[in-house]
């Protein structure tokens, strides 16, 4: 009996990583004005939000890579 089904875990991680990256891309797209510049409500949010999004993007990419590796093994 298997304790962990790596195909199921890999699939869940793959889709979760794709969902995170899609959500961040959508937020970045909606934040741009007609000239293509990012619009923030304050200086603090212009510094914190991209850092937070970069961190989540990294987590999403690691989830995708680990999910693909888990599916292939």
Helices and strands as residue ranges (DSSP letters): H 6-31, H 43-72
